[in-house]
Amino acid sequence: MTTVPRRFELLLVAEFTEEHEGPPWAENALRSAVVEATGDTGASGYPRYAGNGMEADIDPETRTVEALLVDGDELDYGLSVRVVAVPPDQAPA
């Protein structure tokens, strides 16, 4: 049985460069947001997550963002988003 994570942190970053090793950190992101499962399914068929001005359909198994709105708009070219799991003990109250 697979459980769907309740929250993720989304990191909005400049387009990926091959010289960058490992995942980006919130401190290096242009913007970050902790998003929580809304209980809805997005148009992509994946669970919808929302919070702090970001709304995303995320495949919880692969952590792939299938759809994303930032402050109600689509992502600009040259930007990408990374998904980071939020440990339960570090989640905001």
N, CA and C of each residue as an Amber inpcrd file, in Angstrom:
protein
   279
   0.8410000  -1.1850000   0.0000000   0.0000000   0.0000000   0.0000000
   0.8840000   1.2450000   0.0000000   0.6410000   2.1360000  -0.9310000
   1.3900000   3.3690000  -1.0410000   0.5820000   4.5030000  -0.4280000
   1.2280000   5.2910000   0.4170000   0.5460000   6.4470000   0.9810000
   0.9990000   7.6960000   0.2380000   0.0700000   8.5870000   0.0190000
   0.3620000   9.8400000  -0.6670000   0.8400000  10.8430000   0.3730000
   2.0190000  11.4450000   0.1700000   2.5090000  12.4410000   1.1350000
   1.5280000  13.5980000   1.2720000   1.4040000  14.1150000   2.4710000
   0.4980000  15.2310000   2.7450000   1.0840000  16.5630000   2.3020000
   2.4140000  16.6690000   2.2500000   3.0160000  17.9560000   1.8880000
   4.3580000  17.7570000   1.1970000   4.6850000  18.7330000   0.3920000
   5.9770000  18.8120000  -0.2740000   6.4430000  20.2610000  -0.1950000
   7.7290000  20.4610000  -0.3920000   8.2430000  21.8070000  -0.5990000
   8.5650000  21.9350000  -2.0770000   8.0830000  23.0040000  -2.6980000
   8.3810000  23.2850000  -4.0920000   9.4270000  24.3840000  -4.1480000
  10.4600000  24.1520000  -4.9320000  11.5280000  25.1300000  -5.0990000
  11.5130000  25.6210000  -6.5320000  11.2680000  26.8930000  -6.7210000
  11.2900000  27.5090000  -8.0360000  12.7210000  27.9430000  -8.3070000
  13.3160000  27.3730000  -9.3450000  14.7350000  27.6230000  -9.6210000
  14.9280000  28.0150000 -11.0800000  16.0830000  28.6430000 -11.3460000
  16.4560000  28.9110000 -12.7260000  16.6650000  27.5670000 -13.4040000
  16.4970000  27.5250000 -14.7070000  16.5600000  26.2600000 -15.4390000
  17.7830000  25.4440000 -15.0330000  17.6020000  24.1480000 -14.9670000
  18.6240000  23.2020000 -14.5310000  19.9060000  23.3380000 -15.3470000
  21.0310000  23.2980000 -14.6510000  22.3220000  23.2650000 -15.3330000
  23.0310000  21.9860000 -14.9420000  23.7440000  21.4090000 -15.8630000
  24.3980000  20.1310000 -15.6050000  25.5280000  20.2460000 -14.5920000
  26.0740000  21.4380000 -14.4050000  27.1560000  21.6070000 -13.4380000
  26.6490000  21.5290000 -11.9950000  25.3500000  21.7070000 -11.8220000
  24.7700000  21.6910000 -10.4820000  24.5860000  20.2510000 -10.0160000
  25.2260000  19.9020000  -8.9060000  25.1070000  18.5480000  -8.3770000
  24.1200000  18.5330000  -7.2210000  23.2740000  17.5170000  -7.1940000
  22.3330000  17.3490000  -6.1030000  21.1380000  18.2630000  -6.2260000
  20.2010000  18.0940000  -5.3060000  18.9860000  18.8960000  -5.3630000
  19.2480000  20.3380000  -4.9310000  18.4660000  21.3000000  -5.4280000
  18.6190000  22.6820000  -4.9730000  18.1330000  22.8080000  -3.5340000
  18.5690000  23.8170000  -2.8600000  18.1510000  24.0880000  -1.4940000
  17.2310000  25.2910000  -1.4970000  16.3780000  25.3760000  -0.5150000
  15.4440000  26.4990000  -0.4230000  16.1990000  27.8270000  -0.3960000
  17.3800000  27.8460000   0.2130000  18.1610000  29.0770000   0.3080000
  18.6250000  29.5610000  -1.0640000  18.7520000  28.6430000  -2.0300000
  19.2180000  28.9950000  -3.3660000  18.0710000  29.1670000  -4.3520000
  16.8630000  28.8720000  -3.9510000  15.7040000  28.9570000  -4.8400000
  15.2740000  30.4110000  -5.0030000  14.6910000  30.7070000  -6.1510000
  14.1250000  32.0330000  -6.3730000  12.8990000  32.2300000  -5.4900000
  12.2140000  31.1270000  -5.2480000  11.0320000  31.1340000  -4.3840000
  10.7940000  29.7150000  -3.9060000  10.2740000  29.5750000  -2.7100000
   9.9230000  28.2520000  -2.2060000   8.5620000  28.3230000  -1.5270000
   7.8950000  27.1800000  -1.4940000   6.5890000  27.1150000  -0.8480000
   6.3410000  25.6940000  -0.3760000   5.8140000  25.5720000   0.8210000
   5.3480000  24.2760000   1.3010000   3.8970000  24.1600000   0.8640000
   3.6160000  23.1050000   0.1050000   2.2610000  22.8740000  -0.3970000
   1.6990000  21.6270000   0.2710000   0.4040000  21.6560000   0.5400000
  -0.2640000  20.5360000   1.1910000  -1.3120000  19.9500000   0.2610000
  -1.5520000  18.6510000   0.4120000  -2.5630000  17.9680000  -0.3920000
  -3.9140000  18.6100000  -0.1340000  -4.6550000  18.8680000  -1.2110000
  -5.9730000  19.4820000  -1.0790000  -7.0820000  18.4410000  -1.0010000
  -6.7450000  17.1950000  -1.3560000  -7.7610000  16.1530000  -1.4200000
  -8.4080000  16.0650000  -2.7900000  -8.0780000  17.0110000  -3.6620000
  -8.6060000  17.0110000  -5.0240000  -7.6050000  16.3570000  -5.9690000
  -8.0890000  15.9860000  -7.1270000  -7.2440000  15.4840000  -8.2010000
  -7.2450000  16.5360000  -9.2970000  -6.0530000  16.8770000  -9.7890000
  -5.9620000  17.8820000 -10.8350000  -6.3460000  17.3240000 -12.1930000
  -6.3720000  18.1960000 -13.2030000  -6.7090000  17.7930000 -14.5680000
  -5.7350000  16.7520000 -15.0950000  -4.5260000  16.7120000 -14.5460000
  -3.5130000  15.7480000 -14.9760000  -3.8050000  14.3440000 -14.4480000
  -4.7060000  14.2430000 -13.4590000  -5.0130000  12.9540000 -12.8470000
  -4.2080000  12.6770000 -11.5890000  -3.3300000  13.5970000 -11.2230000
  -2.5010000  13.4310000 -10.0220000  -3.0490000  14.2890000  -8.8890000
  -2.6660000  13.9650000  -7.6400000  -3.1510000  14.7460000  -6.5000000
  -2.7570000  16.2160000  -6.6250000  -3.6640000  17.0720000  -6.1740000
  -3.4400000  18.5200000  -6.1930000  -2.8830000  18.9470000  -4.8420000
  -1.8630000  19.8020000  -4.8820000  -1.2400000  20.3780000  -3.6960000
  -1.2880000  21.8890000  -3.8340000  -1.4740000  22.6030000  -2.7240000
  -1.5410000  24.0590000  -2.7870000  -1.0160000  24.6710000  -1.4980000
  -0.4750000  25.8860000  -1.6380000  -0.0150000  26.6490000  -0.4840000
   0.9410000  27.7440000  -0.8810000   0.9030000  28.8340000  -0.1640000
   1.8430000  29.9420000  -0.3430000   1.9080000  30.4410000  -1.7830000
   0.7730000  30.4990000  -2.4620000   0.7250000  31.0350000  -3.8100000
   1.0430000  30.0490000  -4.9130000   1.3630000  28.8160000  -4.5700000
   1.6460000  27.8070000  -5.5800000   0.5860000  26.7120000  -5.5320000
   0.2210000  26.2240000  -6.7100000  -0.7380000  25.1310000  -6.8300000
  -0.1830000  24.1600000  -7.8660000  -0.0720000  22.8820000  -7.4910000
   0.5840000  21.9220000  -8.3760000  -0.0920000  20.5640000  -8.3300000
  -0.0820000  19.8910000  -9.4830000  -0.4560000  18.4790000  -9.5620000
   0.8590000  17.7190000  -9.5210000   1.0400000  16.8630000  -8.5100000
   2.3140000  16.1820000  -8.3050000   2.1030000  14.6770000  -8.2940000
   2.9220000  13.9680000  -9.0740000   2.9590000  12.5030000  -9.0160000
   3.7480000  12.1670000  -7.7590000   3.0990000  11.6510000  -6.7120000
   3.7930000  11.4250000  -5.4460000   4.8660000  10.3410000  -5.5160000
   4.7640000   9.4150000  -6.4600000   5.7700000   8.3570000  -6.5560000
   7.0740000   8.8520000  -7.1700000   6.9760000   9.6290000  -8.2330000
   8.1800000  10.1010000  -8.9220000   8.5490000  11.5300000  -8.5460000
   7.6650000  12.2020000  -7.8110000   7.8290000  13.6080000  -7.4450000
   7.9480000  14.4970000  -8.6740000   7.2080000  14.1440000  -9.6970000
   7.1770000  14.9310000 -10.9210000   6.0070000  15.9040000 -10.8510000
   6.2700000  17.1610000 -11.1540000   5.2180000  18.1610000 -11.2080000
   4.5880000  18.1010000 -12.5890000   3.3120000  17.7530000 -12.6370000
   2.5960000  17.6020000 -13.8980000   1.8970000  18.8890000 -14.3210000
   1.6090000  19.7730000 -13.3810000   0.9920000  21.0650000 -13.6660000
   1.3620000  22.0050000 -12.5320000   1.5400000  23.2810000 -12.8520000
   1.9510000  24.2410000 -11.8220000   1.4210000  25.6260000 -12.1360000
   0.8710000  26.2710000 -11.1160000   0.5110000  27.6800000 -11.1800000
   1.2350000  28.3850000 -10.0410000   1.8200000  29.5330000 -10.3480000
   2.4750000  30.3680000  -9.3480000   1.7230000  31.6910000  -9.3280000
   1.1010000  31.9840000  -8.2170000   0.2450000  33.1720000  -8.0950000
  -0.7880000  33.2260000  -9.2190000  -1.3240000  32.0620000  -9.5950000
  -2.3800000  31.9740000 -10.5850000  -1.9170000  31.9490000 -12.0290000
  -0.6090000  32.0460000 -12.2630000  -0.0730000  32.0540000 -13.6240000
   0.8130000  30.8440000 -13.8640000   0.9390000  30.4780000 -15.1610000
   1.8480000  29.3980000 -15.5290000   3.2910000  29.8470000 -15.3350000
   4.1680000  28.8860000 -15.2480000   5.5870000  29.1570000 -15.0280000
   6.2100000  29.8020000 -16.2600000   7.0430000  30.8200000 -16.0500000
   7.7430000  31.4770000 -17.1440000   8.8220000  30.5660000 -17.7100000
   9.1430000  30.7510000 -18.9960000  10.2350000  29.9980000 -19.6130000
  11.5340000  30.3000000 -18.8760000  12.3930000  29.3000000 -18.7900000
  13.6790000  29.4680000 -18.1210000  13.6270000  29.1580000 -16.6390000
  12.4380000  28.8940000 -16.1260000  12.2960000  28.5270000 -14.7200000
  11.8080000  27.0940000 -14.6440000  12.1710000  26.4200000 -13.5690000
  11.6830000  25.0670000 -13.3460000  11.4020000  24.9080000 -11.8630000
  10.7710000  23.8120000 -11.5420000  10.4070000  23.5650000 -10.1500000
  10.9800000  22.2220000  -9.7220000  11.4430000  22.1570000  -8.4970000
  11.9440000  20.9230000  -7.9020000  11.0640000  20.6010000  -6.7040000
  10.8800000  19.3160000  -6.4580000  10.0300000  18.8560000  -5.3600000
  10.9120000  18.2330000  -4.2920000  10.7200000  18.6730000  -3.0670000
  11.4790000  18.1640000  -1.9280000  10.4810000  17.6780000  -0.8840000
  10.7040000  16.4940000  -0.3590000   9.8370000  15.9860000   0.7140000
  10.0580000  16.8150000   1.9730000   8.9920000  17.0420000   2.7090000
   9.0630000  17.7670000   3.9720000   8.9220000  16.7590000   5.0900000
   9.9740000  16.5530000   5.8980000   9.8390000  15.6300000   7.0200000
   8.7260000  16.1050000   7.9670000   7.9290000  15.1770000   8.4880000
   6.7990000  15.5560000   9.3510000   7.2060000  16.4460000  10.5190000
   8.3890000  16.2250000  11.0860000   8.8050000  17.0310000  12.2420000
   9.2630000  18.4280000  11.8490000   9.4260000  18.6990000  10.5330000
   9.8400000  20.0290000  10.0840000   8.7210000  20.7710000   9.3710000
   7.5540000  20.1750000   9.3180000   6.4200000  20.8060000   8.6330000
   5.9150000  21.9700000   9.4500000   5.4580000  23.0300000   8.7810000
   4.8870000  24.1580000   9.5260000   3.6020000  23.7560000  10.2230000
   3.3260000  24.3990000  11.3170000   2.1070000  24.0910000  12.0850000
   0.8850000  24.6430000  11.4400000
